[in-house]
Amino acid sequence: MAPSLRPVRAAVRLAVLAGATGTAVVGIAAAALTVVPPPSWSAWQYGLLVTEFGLLLAALAGAGLLLSLFARRRRRDCSRAVATTAAVVNAAVLAGALLPAASAWRDARATGMDLSLGGYHAGLATGTGREPTTVRYVRLDGTDLELDVWQPPRRRDHRPLPNVVNVHGGSEDLPQSLLPRWDAWLAGLGYVVFDVDYRIAPPGRWRVPAADLKCALGWIAAHAAAYGADPSRIAVMGQSAGGLATLLATYTDPGRIAPSCPAAGVPVKAVAAWYSITDLAAPEVPWRQRHSPIGDELATATRTMMGGTFREHPDRYRAASPVSHVRPGLPPTLLIQGGRDLFVPVEDNRRFAARLARAGVPHRLVEIRHADHMFDLNWGGFASQFARQAITRFLRERL
């Protein structure tokens, strides 16, 4: 080797080793965010991004593995041991990062659905290239409650279209159309979409979200024709807390939960609930939540909403649980649940589906085994692609 090239090659080897080690460190940190119980909400949010954009982490780990193997060549000093360790870590991270995607791909193939690798990098569901029409549907307690109306971009004729009412999740007072790309997508399928705002339950008033949704449904049925929609063909879908409100609003009669404004009952054709708790009286919680400070915060929020603990108000907890209202004659129901959900144990939705089966209610439970809560934030992710195809089939069958 020419003497003048030795420092250059040494610098290159050092840079390669540093790159391999760096990707290994990043991989360990990312893996910890998805495996270790999150110490804060921010940590969980970062972990959600890692899980739902796992192929990006896999690409980084794959590059790190190649760098590690290159750094091991013709070295006999301690740097070879470092490179070997980095190779092992990067390989482990690569395998773990590929697992959710591989699982979703396998499940999709088993159910006759097609996933697109090219569509994986389609970005987040928080933006869209168009805007809805926003209207107020009621004013309650000095607060305007609004909904966004998303029209199909084009119509083939003037026949009334079916409706989809979308109910966002969240434990805070958030605006409607929290993930508007889903609304725009549904409108693109030929539905008139109403994305509804509602009040987060004040202390002790757990009925409020469902009551507001019943109020909104009454407004939608009365005004649907003005937007070219058919008031007799309504499906309601909600995510997380919005899914709980959706199930309670569509499963209960006015004697149990009355609308928060004068509104007639509206029969719906179909119901879909995403990662929604269905039994508030159930004792189990996911392992990561049980060992995280987030679990204490959620328990406190639930006690506030219910006005006390389960021991103090067991009847309230049961009445606030959709599983308590299952009976024959309910609308067909689609349940979508992630297997690694931090907030809702997968067993909850399984028990709920079993109860629906015993009551003879048409239903389907779609489990996405390695998806976390709010997986639909990643528009192009395999979990979101899987969910979109399940929703498309369900709505076409029921509307």
C-alpha positions, 0 to 999 in steps of 0.5 A: 500500500502506498504510504500516502493512501494509508491515512485515507484508508484508515479514515474511511475504515473509521468512518464506516465503523462509526456509521455502522455503530451509529445505526446500531445505536439508533436501532436500539433506541428505536426498538426501545420505544416500541418494546419498553413501556413508554415513560411519557406521551411523547415517548409513545408518539415517537414509538408509534412513528417507529412502528408505523414507519418500520420499513424506513428503520429497516432500510437504515438497519440494512445499511448499517449491517452492510457497513458493519460487515465491510468494517469487519474485513481484514481487521484483527484489533478491537475495531473488529469486535465493535463491527461484529457487535454492530452487525449483530445489533443491526441484523436484529433491528432489521428483523424486528423492523420488518416483522410488522410489515411482513405480518400485515402482508401475510394477513392481507394475502390470506384474506385476498387483499393487495398491499402496495410497497410503492404506496408505503411512502405516501406520507401522513394522513393529516393533510389533503389537497382539498378543503371541506365545507364546515357547518354548525349543527348545534350550539350547546352550553355556549359551544358551537359544535361543527361538522365538515362535509366532504363531497365526492370530487365528481359525480356520475349522475344526480342520484343521492349518494350514501353517507359516511359519518366519521367520528374522530378520537382523542381525549382532548377537545380536538377539531373534526377531520383530525386525519382529513386524508381518510375523509377525502379518500371516502369521498373519492369512493363516492360517499358524502362524508360528514366528519363530526365534532363533539364534546369530550365528556365533562366530569361524570357525564359519560353520555355526552359524546354519544348524545352529541353524535345522536344530535349530529345524526339527526341534523345529517338525516334532516339535511342530507338531501341538500348535499346530494346524500340519501338519509336512509343510507348512513354508515357511522365509523369512529376511531378510539374514543370516537369509536366508543361514542359511535357504538353507544350512539348506534346501539342504544335507544333514547331511553338509555342515551338521549340526543343532546338536542331535539333529534329523531332517532336515525337508523344506520345501515352499518357501524365501524369502530377502530381500536375502541374499548368496548368493555369499561368494566373489564379488568385487564389492560395491555402490558405496556400500559400497565407498566407505564405512567400513561396507564395511571393518567388513563385510569384517572381520566376514566374515573373523571369521565365516569364520576368515580371508580368501578367499585363506586359506580359499577352500573355506570361502567356497564352502561358506558360499555357497548358490550352491555348493549349487544342484542339481535337486530343491531346494524352490521359492525366492523371492528378494526384492532391492532395487536400491539395497541397500548390502550385497548387490549386485543382481547376486548374486541375479541370478546365483543365480537363473540358477543355479537356472534351470539346475538346474531349480529353481522360483524367482522373483526379485523386484527392487524397483529403488530399495529399500535393505537392510531396506526392510521396516522401513516396513510401509506403504512401496510396497516392503513392499506389493510384497513382501507381495503377492509372498510371498502369491502364492508361499506360496499356490502352494507350501503 
